[in-house]
Amino acid sequence: MPALTGSNQPVALGAGYSLRAPGIVGSAEVRPAGGVGGRARSAEDGTVALADAMAATGVIEVKQILLQLQPARPGQGPATALRSLSGQDVVEVAVPDLGPDTGQLILACDESGVLTWHLPVDEQQSMQTQAVRGNGGQKRFLIPATPTPAAPAVDAPKRSIVGVLGRKLLKVLIYPVLDPLIGAVSDRFAEAWESRHRPYGFRTFTPESFRTGVSGAWGAGEWQRVSEKRALLFVHGTFSTAQDAFNQLSDSTFAELNRRYEGRLFAFNHFTLSQSPEENVKWFLQTLPADQAINVDIVSHSRGGLVARTLIERPSVFGLNTARVTVGRVVFAGVPNAGTLLAHPDHMVKLLDRITTALNLFPAGIVTEVLESILTAIKVIGHGALKGLKGLACMNPDGDFLKTLNQGSPKGADYYAIAADYVPSDAGIKLLVAGTLADAVVDRVFDHTQNDLVVPEPGVYQDNGCKTFPIADPTRTLLLPASSGILHTTMFGSPVVQSKLLEWLTGG
């Protein structure tokens, strides 16, 4: 295992790989793909989900790099540590450049299980898009070097989708730039991928089917049923589908909602990466039969709340005719009504990092689907095709979409908000999901505002420019404190949240 001595000189690892770690001592080892430490893949530790998602998106693991790093003590090495633009100690990993037809990235798992995606960078530490070849036949990646304490061993196999805790592991990944089914990675790649793998559609939501992707055909009969009296519509968020976003609701809560709305529960599956909320709503309205009108309450999560607001607040500005849709009550759960800086182009990879790491706490059945969306997004970002991620850009607080939306007002709809400040109390989960270093970086992104790991807590319900914000009535807001341990992706599993849904949603 090659030793790191704190020198500024690259250390050859073999097979065309090298590592430069000034001011860092320890060791680095390149290993064949898969099977670190002889561990077999298992459904419990999540590695099956990662392998399945990679296979579905054409991503291949080619190597693993195992690192053991410590800052050099005085006198151990002549060089000071290499720093990233954000001030982190990093090491520089160089891998063979496989040319313009092959995309390359690294998924890093630190000692506590925190996951981060890394794209090639140039000499100025700017992201190097696929069109640019590496210097000297190599691609360079900057990987955080600060060691973090390992999470407790209890239940460790269930706590990382990578399946390795206590060590810093890098998965070197490649993928073809040209997908044989949906074409080359470009501004249209995410849209083509969603068309094939996450298509638009309405679906019934029943106590028997709401956790599955199978709901039967949606047609004239279903429209007639949900138009008879007030219905309840579920609108999911980014990287998700209806069955993924709301499957943490308990059987009893869902059954009671189903009873109150007399079976008129349905959900809207839509593009969340490649299209804006206004495009989502245009599809919604074009699909609603011309002779039908509906009256709905809405439960929305994350970006899905922006879809709901687009349907309600400024339809004429977006060129939409929503006269056939009446909205009564809307629940915003973790909705970025004032945006999230993680959706700024400079921070989008951090958004993917947060969601990827939080997958450790997702129900096992939905991890693969979310990972597929994340891998698709990271490909698009890696090719500098940010125009193809309008669905993420709509959450940028400095973007045109939110500036336009937040000048409006709803047509008589009543708004309710659920927002969380997530500060884990369990030591192992805290290290895993937040991570000492990762949490500090994202807190700087949020300017130390309370947040649920993805969305600033005040931005769900406070003033954003729209005439109906803030949602000041305390009977219409549920603010989940840090002590609750609830984060952006686990809200609907909370009994407190479910109790509020039953309090607010009284039925048709």
N, C-alpha and C positions, 0 to 999 in steps of 0.2 A: 504494500500500500504506500504510494508516494507520500513523502512528508512535506509539510508546509513549514517553512522556517521564518516567515515574516518578510522575506525578500520581495522586492518589486519585480523580480524576473518570473516569467511564466514557468510553471512546473508541468512537464509533459506527463500525461496520464495514459498514453497509448491510444492506438486506433485513431490518431488525428485529433484527440481531445487534449486540451490543456487548461490550466487554471492559474490565474494570477491573484495573489492574496497578500498584498503588502500590509504589514502590521498584524497579520493573522498567523497563528500557528495551529498545527493539527495535522490532519491527513485527508486524502481524497482518493477514491477508488472508483474506476469505471467498471461496471458489471453488465452482463447481458440483460436484456429486457425481461422483466417479470421475476417473481419468486425471490424477493429479497429475504435473506436469512432462511431460505428453504420453505417459507410459508406458502401454503396452498391458498388459492382464492376461496372465499366463502361468502355466502350471502350476508352473513352477520356483520362482517367488517366492511362491507360496501364495495370491495374491489370488483365484484361481479358487475355491479351497476356501472362503475367506471369503464370496465372492459367492454360492456355492452354498448355504452354510449359512444365510445371510441370506434367500435366496429360499425355502428350505424352511421357515423359521420366521416368514415374513411380516414380516421386518425390512427397512426401506428406508433407504438412505443419501440424505439430502436436501441436505447441504452438507458441505464440508470447510473447515477453518480451518487455515491454515499460520502457524505462529508462529516467530519468531526472538527469543529472549529473553536478556537479560543483567541481572544485578543492577546497579542504578544506582551509579555512582561518587559519592563525596562531592561535593555541589554540583550533581549532575545533576538531581536531583528532590527535592521537598520532603517526600515521604512515605516512611515506612518500609514494608517489604514486608508484604503480607497473609499471615497464617500460618493453617495448618490446625490442628485440635485436636491433631494429632500433631507439630506443630512444623515442618512443611514450609513453605517459601515457595510460595505458590500465586497463580494469577491467577483472577479470577472471570469466567466466560463466561456471558453472558445470551443466550438464544435465544427466539424467539416461542413463547408458550404456545399449543399447539394444542388445548387443551381436554381434558375428561375422557375422551373416546373414543379418544384417541391417546396411547400411551406414548412417552416421550422418554428418550434416553440418549446418552452420548458414549463412543466408543472412542478412547483416546489412544495414540499411538505416539510415544515419545521418540526422541532422536537416535540411540540405540543399538539401537532396535527393541523395547525393553521396552513391553509392552502393559498398559493399565489401563482398567478399566471405571468409568464415573462416572454416578451418578444425581443427580437434582435435589436441592438442599439448601435449607433455610430459613435465616432470619437467624441462627439458633443453630448452623448447620452440621450440623443433624440431617437425615437423609434425609427428603425430602418425598415422601410416597406419592402415587400417582396421584389419590387422592380429593381432594387439596388443590390448588387452583389457585395459580399463581405470582403474585407481587406485580407489579402494573402490567402484567399481560399477558405476563410473561416467566417462563421457568424459569432458575434459576441453577445453575451447575456450578462446582466448584472443581477446577482442574487444576494438578498440580505444575509449578512454574516453574523449578526448579533445572536448568540445562543440564548434560547429561552428554556426555562425549566420544563421538563417532560411532565405530561399529565399523569395523574395517578394510574397505577396499573389496573385498578378495578374496572372491569368492563372495557378495557382498552380496545379489544378487537372490534367493538361496536362503534368506536369513536372516530374513525377516519375512513373516508372513502378510498384513501390510498392504502390503508391497512398497515401502516408502519408508524409507531410512536416511539419517542425517545431518541430518534436520530434525524438528521437533516438529509432528506432524500430528494434528488432531482430526477424527474422523468423527462427524458429527451424525446420529443414527439415530432413526427413528420406527417404531412398529408399532401395529396396531389392538389395542385392548383386548379386542375381541370377535373371537375366531378363528372363522371360519365353520364349521370342522369340529369343534373341540373346546370351544367356548364361551368365556366371559369369563375373563380372568386372575383367579384366586382361589386359595383353599386347595386346590382340586381340579384346578387347571390342569395342574400337572406330572404328576399321576397320569393325567389324560386324555391328555396328550401321550405319555407313556411307553406307555400302552395301545395307542396308534395307531402309534407310531414305534419303540419299543424293547420289544416284547412279551416276556413270559415264554416260556421254552422250554428244553428240553434239546436238545442237538445232538451228532451224532457229530463227533469230532475226528480227522481222518486226515491223513497226510502230504500228501495231495492237496488237502484242503479247509480246513485249520485257519487259513489266512490269508484265507479268503473267507467271505461271509455265506451261502453256499449249501451245505447239508449233507444235504438230503433230509429226508423225514418221520421223525419219532420216534414209535415205537409199541411194541407188545408184543414184537416181535422184537428191538428194540434193548434193551429192558429185560432180556429173557432173556439176551442176549449179555453185558451188563455184570454180570449177577448170577452167571455161571458160576464165576468166580474173582475175585480182587481186581482192581479196575479203578482207573483214574486219572482223577480229576475235576478240572477246571479251573474256578475261580471268579474272575471279573473284579472290578474295582473301580469307583469312581465315574466317571460320564461315559463309560463304556466298554461294550464288548461283548466276548465271548470272542475273536472274531477280531481285535479291536483290541488287547486287552491282551497277548496272547501271540504276536503275529505276528513279533516280533523273534527268537524262537527259531530257531536255524539248522535247515536241512533235516536235517543229520546228527544233531543232538541230538533233534529230534522223532522222527525215524525210529528211533532207538535206544530211546526211551521207548515208542514204538508196538510195537517188537519185544518188549521186556521184559514189557509187559502184554498181549501177543498180540492187539493191536488193540482192547482194551477201554479206549479213551480217549474221554471225553465231557466236555461243558462245560454249565454252567448259566448261561443268560442271564436276567437278572432286573432289576427296577426298582432304581435306585440313587439317584434323587432323591426320590421321593414316598413310599416305603415303607421301614420299618425292617427290619433283618436278621431279626427274628422273623417279620415278615410274609412276607419272602422264603422263610424256611424252612417256614412253613405251606404256601405254594404248592408247594414242593418235595415235602413229605410227602403232600399231597393228590393230587399227580400220580403219585407212586410207586404202582404197582398194589398192591392189598391183599394179593395172594398172592405178592409179590416181596420179597426181602430183598437188600440189597447190601452189599458189603464194599469200601471205597474208601480209597485214599490221595488227598490233596488238594494241589494247587498253587494258592495264593491270592495275589492281589495287592491291596494297599491295603485298602479297605473290604470286599473279598471275604473277607478273613481273619476279619472279625467275623461274617460269614454262616457261615463254617465253624465258628467257636467256638460260635455259637448252636446249631448242629446237634449239637454235642458236649457242651457243659458244663452248661447249666442248662435242659434242655428242660422239666422239670416247672414251673419258675418261669414260663416263657413259655407254659405250656399246650400243650406239644408232646409227642407220643409218637414218639420216635426209635428205638424198639426194633428196627425193621427195617433200621436203618442202622448199620453198624459202620465205624469210622474207625481206620485204622492209623497212618499218618504224615501230618502236615500241614506244609507249607512256607509260612511267612509271609514274603512279600516286600514290604517297605515297608508293613506292616500297622500301623495306629494302635491297637495293643492298649491303650495308655494314652491314646488320643485324640490329637487335634491341635487346638491353639487356633485354627487357621484355620477350624475348623468351629463356633466360637462365633458366635452371631448378630452380634456386633460386628465380626467379621473375615471373614465369608463372602465378601464381595466380593474381599478379598485372596486367598482361595483360588482364586476364578475368575481373578484376575489371574495368579497363578502358573501355573496350568494353561494358560491362554491363551498366555502368553509361551513356556512350554516346548513348545508345539506347533511352534515353529520347528525343533525337533529330532526331531519325530515323522516316521515314514514318511509320504510324501505321501498315500497312499491312505486314511488313517484320520483326517486332520485335519478334514474336513467333518463327519463323524459326531460327533466330540467337540465341535466348535464348536456344532452344533445343540443338544446338551445344555446347554452353557454359556449360550447365548442364552435357552433356556427357563428356566434357573435365574435369570438376571439379571432376566428379566421378573417372575418370582414375587417376588424380593426387592424389586424396585422398586414392587410393589403392597402391600408389607407383609404378604405372605401366607406368612410363614415356617413356619406350621403345615403348609404343603403340601410342605415340604422335610425330612421326617422322615429320609429316607435320608442327608442330609448331617448333620443334627442328631445322629444316632447316634454320630458321631465326636467330639462335644464332650466333653472330659474332665470337665466339670462337669455333664453331662447325666445323666438318670435311666437311660438305656439302659446306658451303660458302668458306672455305679455298680452296677447289678444284675448285669451280666455278670461283672464282676470280683470277685464274691464266690463264684464257682463253681470247679469243677475238672473236667477231662476224664475220660471213661470209658475209661481205658487207652490213649488216643492218645499218640503221640510227637510232640513239637513241635520244629520247626526254624525258624531265623530268618535272614533276609537283610536287613541294614540298611545304609544309606549316609549318609555325611556328604558333601554336595556343595559343594565350593569349586572352581569352574572354574579350570583352569590356563591354557587358551588365552585370550588377552586379548579377542579378538573375541567368543567365546562367553560369557565372563564378563560383558562389558558387555551382551550381548543378553539372556541368561537371568536373571542376577541383577540387574545394573544397580547402580551405586554407591548410588543413593538407595533403590531398591526393596529391595535386599538388606538395607540398614540397617533399614528399616521392619519387614521380616518378622523379622529377627533380634531386634528388640525384642519382637515378638509372642511369639517362642519363648524370650524371656529369655536370648538368646544361646546356647541349647543347640544342639549339632550337629544338623543336619537335612538331609533330602534335597530341600529346597525345599517339601515338603508335610507330612511327618511327622517328628517328632523322632526322631533315630536311636536313643537309648536306649529310647524308648517301644515299639519293636518287640519287645524281648526282656527288658527289665528288669522289676523288681517292679511290679505294678499292682494287687495285692490278691488276684488269683487264686492258688490254691494251687500251680499248676504254673509260675508265674513267680517269679523270673527263669528264663530258659533259660540256665543257667550253664555247661553242658557246652560247651567250645570246639569239640568235634567236631560240634556241632549248631548252630553259629552261624557266619555269614559276615558280617564287618563290613568294609564297603567303605570304604577311607580316602578322604580328600579328593583325594589324588593320582590316584585311579582315574577321576575325571571322570564318575561315574555318578550320575544323579539319579533321582527317584521314578519317572519315566515311561520310563526307558531300561534298567531293570535286566535284563530278559530278553535284551537284546542283548549282554550281557557274556559273554565266554568263561569267565570265572571263575565267574560265576553258573551258567552252563550245566553246567560241570564239577561244581559242587556238587549240582545237581539229579540228575545221573547217579550221584553218589556216594551220595546219600540215598535215591533212589527205585529200589529194586532189582527191582520187578515183582511179579507175582502168584504 
